[in-house]
């Protein structure tokens, strides 16, 4: 179907109506530009998900949020979580910082692990699409996720909520108590516990996986020290433990016979069955504390200070077999990270409101320590009859990185005439990194000659310092925009901005070659034009935007069958159209939707890593498979479906002394590649998933019960597919949860 027809039909559906609506939509306020303002006034493409919807649809993690937000992809890969907006994200390397910045209550969480906490007691989540470098800083080259948690209430309140879902055997409980502690002090305590027994049947080891257990405790206190000074202190701790993995073989490759002989139940259909023998676990503990001071000097000037400390540590083990064979390879990680940041901000609005300025200074220090082990035990496979060179080995990497960042930024807006505004911004960034990397290599060979193989020499080696390097990246990023009010209910805008993501060092390169140790910064030039419209007397809203983002030196990590190869892809362009809207047809019935068309491809990428079949063909010519390259110029970026969107509806009406609420969402996407090398076997076909909810609540909202259905169409989809280590032709993938039905209950004070 023609994409233009789909977009036009969607817009017509949102704007049309046979009768004039008698009710209006509630205003949505955001902090997408670091001050509170109406979403209708923000010249940025922003998707907002309310905390109420997160609770109702049991959206507990970032991965689940992406299904409700077109052009946002959040997926688990082999080593970490990846976040992609409009086809731009970071690859699977522990040293990578995300291309999409995550902010929680104004604090930058530079590592995916530090922001892996489940959503709970959240006011809203704002997804800002496109570079946000001026106000949010480096490493927002693709966009930003801005999470705002709930603050203490003016009156005493509290609730306990619980839920249970079938298939995933997931249950959870949340408790919140909030209110004033004195005339000037208020507090909010929130706690959450989640547990799940998994939805993958491990036919080899027995039992279901992954088993998850997580908890989170947060305390927030607000002290109105004076009429003009507010002090907010927030602290939280969390633990996130997983045993097993939602992984499954999707192609058996050269060991199909051995797999079937070892486990008669083995197969590669996506049916929530796997056969992994190894010890697969992932345990993360996090903590953070934030102190925010807001001081109103006068009616025109406000000063803000945000001081924060964030830390986490995690351990995991990733067996590489993904099938019923003797354990022959595994990767284990121990990682510690801590971050301190300070932001000082000034916000000025002139008395006549014709000029506004927001600017400030930002400072951050960060320490990252990684101990990573790759262990190979090929002798066990040789004993099973597999043709391999006889090698048992370990490669242990000790990686320590210190980062110090400084930035100065400012953005001013002036009303040229009553309806026309001009904004100009500038940010200077100075980013220093120092890394100390040490390798311990122990390779124990045997003189026993395997059939067709040469004996492998016995080696025990240690490289005291593979390298000790430092780098300094500076950047000056400008922005400019025009905003014009066509009427009091219609606004159009056009913006230009530049973004920057700092360079770094490869945490997984084991060769010690300095030319392979580092990667350079990314840069982007971005154009966006759009409009925001209030229709039908406030009963409907429509937002639409066209964007064109041109990237240079993209940081990528491609799997070649043995390791992730880190490099800077030459250039890429991401362009498209996004539209979303809502229509409150009656007081009780609201519909909405969003749609996105995306064209994201490499402009020039001649040295990309080959797919497994290409490597096999290359090796057949007598050359090393690892030297195989392909040209991806003109090809799609991974995680960039051409079309994606959602349609949602909600009906809520009184029934006697109760209130009945019916809610439904259909989330759909076109096909996309999950692997950077664009291997056809790592392609996810397009799909649509249906979620629904029925709630019955007391008229005074003191209690509620609900029935929730997730993925009611029972679509089997994967978040990531890639080559099995060592054996070309075998593939594994991470599979999403199946259809699941749950019950929710809530009691309020």
N, C-alpha and C positions, 0 to 999 in steps of 0.2 A: 504494500500500500504506500502511496506517495507520502513522504514525510510532511510536506507542506500541507497536504489535505488533512492529515492527522492533527497538526497544530491548529489550523484554522477551525476545524470542527470542534476541538477542545475549547478554543476561545469563544466560539459562538455559543457552545453549551453553557459556559460560565456566565456569559453576558445576557443571554436571552431570558425572557420571562413573560408569561401571559398577563400577569397582573402585577401591580406595584406592591412590593413588600411592605409590610406594616411594622417590621422590626429591623433592627440594625445589628451589625456584627460588633462584638466587643473590640475595643482598641487594643492592639498588641504593642507593648513597649519593649524596647531592646536597648542594649548597651554596645551595639556593634561598632560605635565610634567613641567608646569609652566615656560616654555620658548618656543619661537616660533620655530617650526620645521615642516618638512614635515610629513604628516600622514604616509607615507611609511616607515619612520624611527622609528616610535614609537612602542615599544614592548608591546603594550596594545591592548585589544579588544575595539575599539572606533567606534561608529556610529556618523556620522556628518550630520547635516541637515543645509543647507545654509539658510541665511536670505531671499534670493531671493525665495526659495521654500516655506518658511513660508508665505511670502506675497502672492505668486501666488495661493497657495492652501488654503489661509485664515485659517492658523493654528494659532489660537489666544491664546490658553491655553495649559498648560502641558498635560491635558487629551487628547487633539487632537494629540499631538506629539507622544504619545505612540503607536498609530495605525500605525505609519510609522517606528517604531523601534522594531524589534523582541526582545523578552525577557525583554522588558520594559512595565510595566503595571502601569498606573496612573489612579486611580479611586476615585470617591466620595463615602464616606461611611456616616454613620448616623451623625457623629460629625465633620469630617474633611476630608482632602484629603490624600490618601495613595499612596506612591510611592514604587514600587516593581521592582527589577531587579533580574532575574534568580530565581524567587520564593521567594526572601527574601525582607521583608519590615516591616513596623511598623503597629500596629493595631490601633483601634479606641479608643484612650485615649488621653485627652488633654495634659497630662504630657509627652507623648512620644515624643522623638526627632526622626526624620526620620532616617532610616537605609541607605537611599540614600541621600548623602549631595548635596545641591543645592548651586552653586557658581555663582555669577553674577559679572563679571569684577574683579575676584580675591577675592571677599568677600563671606564668608560663611553665608548663610541664614538658621539658624538652625530650624526655624519653618515654616511649610508649608504656614501659613497665610502670612508671610512676603514676600514670593516669589510667591504669587498668581496672580501677575500682568499679564495682557495679553502680549503676544509676540508682539512687534512692534519695528521697526527700529533696528533690531538685525542683526549682521553680520553672526553669526552661533551659533548653539547649538551642543555641544559635549556631548555624552553620554558615560561615561567611565564605563565599566562593570567589576565587581569584586572589591575586597577591594582596596582602594586607600589611606590607612592610612599613608604612609610615607610622601607624599608631601601635601595631602589634610587634613589629620588629623582624629580625632575621628568622629564617626557617619558617616563614609563612608564604612561601613562594607559590603554593597552590591554593592556599586558603587557611582558614582558622576555624576551630571548634571552640565555642565560647560557652562554658557551663556555668550557670548561676544557681547556687544552692539556696534553699529557703532560709530566711532570716527569722530571728525571734519575733513572735507575734505581740501585739499590743495587749491582748487579753489572754488569760490562761486557757490553753487548749492542749489536746493530746489525742493520740489514737494508737490502736494496735491493729495491724493488718496481717493476714496470712494468706497463703496460696499453695495449691498443689496441682501439678500437671502430670498426666499419664504419659506413657511412652518414654519420656525423659526421666520419669520418677523424680521430678524436681519439686521441692517444697521450700518455702521461705517464710520468714516472719520479720516484720518491721515494727518498731515502737518509737514514738515521738512524744516528747513533752516540751511545751514551749509556753513562755509568758513572762510577765514582769516579775523581777526579784526585789525591786525597790522602786522608788519614784524615778530613778535615773538609770537603772540597770535592768536589762532583760536577758534571758538566755533561752537556748534551744538545745536539747540533747536528742540525738537520733541514733538508733542502733538497728543493724540489719544482719540477718543470718540466712544463708542460702545453702542448700545441699541438693545434689543430683546424682543419681546412680548410673546415668549414661544410657545411650540408645544404640550403641554398637555392640553386637554379640561377638565376643572373641572366641571363635570355635577351637582355637589351639590351646589357649591358656585357661579358657572357661570364664564365665561371668560377663557382665556388661561394663562398658567404659565409654567415655571417660567419667570417672567419679570425681565430682567437684565438691569442695567445701570452702566456703568463704564467709568472712564476717567483716563488718565495718562499724566503727564507732566514731561519731562526730559530735563535737560540742562547739556552739557558737554563742558568743556573748557580745552585746552591744551596750556601751556605756555612753550616755549623753552627758559628757563631762561639763559642758556649758551649753548655752543656747546655740552656739555656733560650732562647737567641737564635738564630733562623734567618734568614738573609739570602738572598733570591731576586732575581736580576737576569736580566731577559729583554729581548732586543732582536730586532727583525726588520725586514726590508725586503722590498718586493715591487714587481712591475711587472705591469700588466694592460693589454694592447694588443689592440684589436679593429679590424679593417677590414671594412666592410660591416655588414649588419644582417639579423636574421631577420624582416624586415618584408615584407608582401605586401598588395596591394590586395584588399579583400574586396567592394567595390562601386564601380563605375566612375563613376556619376553623370553630370554634364553633358559630360564629356570622353571618353565611351566611344568615339565615332567617331574622335577624334584618336589615342587610345591604339592602337586597332586598326590605323589607317593607318600609324602609326610603327613598330609592332612586330606583325607578323601572329601571333606566338605569344602575345600578351597575352590573359589571361583572369583571372577573379577567384575561381576555385575554390581552396580550400585544398589545394594539391598540391605545395608546396615549390618553386614557381617565382615569381620576381618580375622586374621590369624597371626597376630603379632606375638612373638615369644618374649621379647625383651622387657626390661624394667623401664617403663616410660612414665616420667613424672615431671611436674613443673610446680614449684613452690615459690611464692612471692610474698614478701612482707613489706609494707610501705608505712610511712608516717610523714606528716607535714603540719606545719603551724604557720599561720598568717596573721599579721597585725596590720590593720588598715586605719589610718587617721584621715578624717575629712574635716577640714576647717574652713568655714565660710568667713573670709575676711570682711566682706561686705556683700551687698546684693549682687555685685558684678563679678567678684573674684572668689574662687574656691581653690584651696590647696589640698592635695592628696598625697599621702605617703603609703606605700604598700611594701612591707618587709616580710620576706617569706623564707622558710627553710623546708626543703623537700629531701627525703631520702628513701631508698629502697634497697633490698638485697634479695636475690633469688638464686635458686639452684634448680637445674633440670637435667634430665638425661633423655636422649633421643636415640633409640635404637634405629638402625638404618634398614633392617630387614623388611618390615611391613608384610611379612609372609612367613609360613611355617618352615623355616630352615634354621640350622644352628646359627647362633648369634655370631656374626662376623664383623660387624662395624657398629660403632656407637659414637655419639658426640655428647659430651657433658659440659655444663657451664656452671660457674660460680661467678656472680657479678654483684658488685656493691657500687652504689651511686649516691652522691649527696650534692645538693645545689643550694646556694644562698643567692637571693636576689633582693634588690632594692630599687623601687621606682618612685621618683618624685615628680609630681605632675601639677600643672597650673591650668585652670580653666577660667577664661575671662569672657564675659559678654558685656558689650557696651550698653549704656543706659538706654539708648534708643534701639537696641537689638540689631543694629545694622552691621556690627562687626563681632566676630567670635573667634577666639583663639584657644587651642589646646596644645600644650607642649610639655616637655620635661626631659629628665635624665634617667637613664637606666644602667644598672650595674649588676653583673652576675658572675659568680664563680661556680665551677663545676668540677667534681672529681669522679672519674669513672675507672673502676678496677675490674678486669676480666681475667678469669682463669678458665681456659677452654681446652678440652682434651678431645682428640680424635684417636680412637682405639680400633685397630684392625686385628682380626683373628681369622686369617684365611685357612689355617691348618684344619679348622673344623669343617670347612667346606670341602677341602681336598679329601678328607676322610669320607665325605659323603659322595665323592666321585666327581666333583666339579673341577674343571681344568683351570687352575690358577697357579701363579708362582707362589712358593711356600714362604709366607711372610706373616709374622705376628709383630705388630708395631704399635707405638704410641707417639703422637705428636702433641706436646703440651705447650700452649701459648700463655705467657703472662703479659698482659697488656694494661698499662696504666697511663691514663690521659688526664691532664689538667687543662681546664679552659677558663679564660678570663675574658669577659665581654663588657664593652662600654658602648653606650649609644646616647645621642642627643637628637631630639625630634620635635617637630612642631607642625601644626596645620592651622591655617587661618582661613576664615570664610567671611566674605564681604558681600553685602547686598548692593549690587551695582544699581539696580532699580528695584521697585517694590517686589517684582516677581522673579527677578533674575539674580542668582547668587554664583559667585566665583570662589572656588576653594583651591588653595595652593599649599602643598606640604613638602617637607624635606626631612630625611633621617640620615644621620651619619653613624656608621657602625664600625667598631674596631674589635676584632675577634682574634684572640691569641690562643694557640693550642700547643701543648708540649706532650709528647708521647715517649714512653720508654717501653720497648717490647723485647721480651726474652723468650727464646725457644729451648725446649728440652726435647730431643729426638732420640727415641730408643727403638731401633728396628732390629729384631732378632730373626735372622734367616736360618735356613737349614741346608745342609749339603745333600739332602735327599732330593733327587731330581724328579719333579712331577712330569707326567707324560707331555712331551712337546715343549717343556719349559727349561730354561737355563737355571742353574742354581743361583740363589740370591745371597750375596755376601753378608756375613754377620757384621752389623754396624751398631755401635753405640756412640752417640755423639751429643755434644751440648754446645750450643751457640750462646755464649754469655750475654751478648747484647746484639740481637739481630739488627736493631737500630735504635738510636735515640735522636729524635727529630723534633723540630718545632716549626710552626708556621704562623704568619700574621696576615689576616685578610681584612682589608678595609673596604668600605663601600659608601657611596653617597647616592641615596635613592630619592628621586623626586616624584611628585604626583601633582595632577591638576584636574579640576573638574568644573563643569558648568551644570547648574540645576535651574530649571525654569518651570514655574507654576502656570500651567495653561489655564486652570481655574482653581477654585478652592479645593477641588476634589480630584485634580489630575496634575501630575508632575512628570516631567521627562528630564533625563540627565545624560551626560556623556563624560567619561573619565579616562585619563591616561595615568598609568603608574608603572614604576619599575620595582622589581623585587630582587632579593638576594638570599642565597643560602650558602653558608660558609663551607669551605673545604674541610678535609680531614684526612684521617689515616685508616687504612684497611686493617681491621682487627683480626681477620682470618687468613691473610696471606702468610704462607709459611716458607716462602722461598728466600726471604731476606733481601731481595733485590730492591734497592731504594726507588728505582723507577716505577715499581709496582706497589710501593708502600703507601702512596698518597693519592688523593683525588682533589681536583680543583673545585672552586665555587661554582654554583649554578647562578644564572641570571635570567631575568624575564622582562620583556616589554609587553604591557597589557593595555588593551583598549576595551572599553565596555560602554554600551549605550542602552538605555532602557526607559521604562516608564512605570509609574504606579498610579492606579486609578481606583477611585471609589465610585460605585455605580448603584443605581436603583435607590437613591436616597440614603445610602449607607448600608443597604442590605447585602451588597456584593462588593468584592474587591478583586482586582486583577493586577498582577505584576508580571512584567515581561522584560527580558534583557537579551541582547546579543553581545557576545564576547569574542575576542581574538587575542590569544596569548602566545607570544613567540619566545621560546626558551633556547638558551645556549648552554652547552656543556652540562647536560643532564647527568646527574650521578646515578649510575645503574649498577646492579649486582646480578650477574647471570650465572646460573648453575651449569657447569660443563660435565657433570657426572661425577666429579671428584671434589670440586670446591666451587665457591662463589667467586667469579671473576669481577672485580670492581674496576670501573673505568668511567670516563665522562663521555657519554654519547654526544655527537656533534651538535645537533639542533633538533627541535621539534616544534610543531604548531598545534595548539588546541583551540578550536573555535566551535561555536554553536549557538543555540537559542534555548533559553529556559523560560518557562511560563508557569505560574501557579495562581490559584484563585479560590475564593470561597463565596458561597451564596446562601444566605439564610432565607429560605423560601417562605417559611412561616415561623412563628415564635418557637415551634417545637422541632422543626426539621431544617437541617443544614447539610449542604453537600459541598464538596471541595475536590480539588485535584491539582496535580502538577505534572508537567511533561518536559522532557529535555531532549534535544537533538545535539549530538556531539560528533565532531570530526577531529580526532586527535591522532596524529601520525608523525613519524620521524621525517624530518626534512633531509637529513644527511646522517647516516649511521652505517658506514661501509665495513666496520670491523667488529660486528656483533658476533657473539658466540653462536656456534652451530647447534642445531637440534641433534638429538641422539641418532636418528637415521642418517643425517648428513655426516656426522662424525664417523659412523660405521663405514659409509661409502668412501670417505676420505682416507680412513685407515687402510682400506683395501688396496689403496695405491702405494702402500709402503711407507706412508708418512705418519707421524704421531697425530692421533685424533685430537689432542689438545690444541694443535696449531690450526685447526679448521676454523674459518671465519665465514660469515655470510653478510650480505648487504641488505639491511632492513630499511634503507631509504625509501620513503613513500609508503611504508607499511604502518599498520595501526599500532598504537601504544597498548600495553596490557591494561586490563580493567577499564576499557573505554567503549562500552556499548554504544551503538549509533543512536539508539532510542531507549529511554527509560522513563518511568513515571508511576503515578498512583492515582487512584480515585477513592474517595472516602465519603461516608455518609453517617449522619447521627440523627436519631429521633428520640426525643425525651419529652414525656408528658405525664401529668399526674393521673394516677389510677386509684381512686378513693383516697385513703390516707397515705398512699405510697407514691413513689415515682418510678416509672419504668423507662429505661434507657436502652436503645438498640444502637449498636455501633458496628460498622464494617469498613474494611480497607482491602483494596486490591492493589498489590504492588507488582509491577511488571518491568521487564528489562529485555533488551535484545541480547544477542550473543556477544561474547567477548573472550579474549585470550587471558589466561591466568599466568602464563609463563612469558618472560621477557623475550625468549628466542622464538615465540610465536609458533611453537610446535602444534600441529593440528590436533594431536592427542590431548593437548592441554587446553582445549577450547570448550567453554561452557555455552551450551545452546540457550536461546532465549526461553524465558518462562514467566509465568504469573502465579502469585501466591495470594490466597484469600485468608484474611483474619477477621474474626467476628467476636462480638461480646454482647451479652444480655445481662442487664443489672436491674435488680429490684432494691430500692432504698427507702428508708423511712422518710416521711415528709419533712422532718426536721434534720435529716442527714445524720442522725445519731448512729445508724448502722446501715450496712448494705451487704448484699451477697450477689455474686455474679458468676456466670458461666462464660469461659473464654476459649476460643478455638484458634490455634496457630497453624499456619500452613494447611488449611483444610482441604486444599487440592492435592495434598500429599506429594508435592513435587520433590524429586530427588536431585539435588544440586550440589555442586562442589565450590569451595572457596579458593582452592589452589591445587593444581596438578603439576607434578614435575618428575624428573627422571630419578629412578632408584640409584643410590650411590653404587659405583663400580660397574654394575651390569647395564650396559646400554640396551634399550629395548623394553625394559621394565619400568612401569610408572605407578606412582601412588598419588592419592589425593585426599583432601580433607572434606568430608561430607557434612552437609547441613542437617539439622534435626528434621525428623519426619513430622507428619501430622500429630498434633498433641492437643488434648482438651484438658482444661483445668478449671478449678473453682477458686474463687476469691471471697474473702470475708473481711469486713472492717467494722470496728466499733470505735466511736469517738466519745470524748468526754462531754 
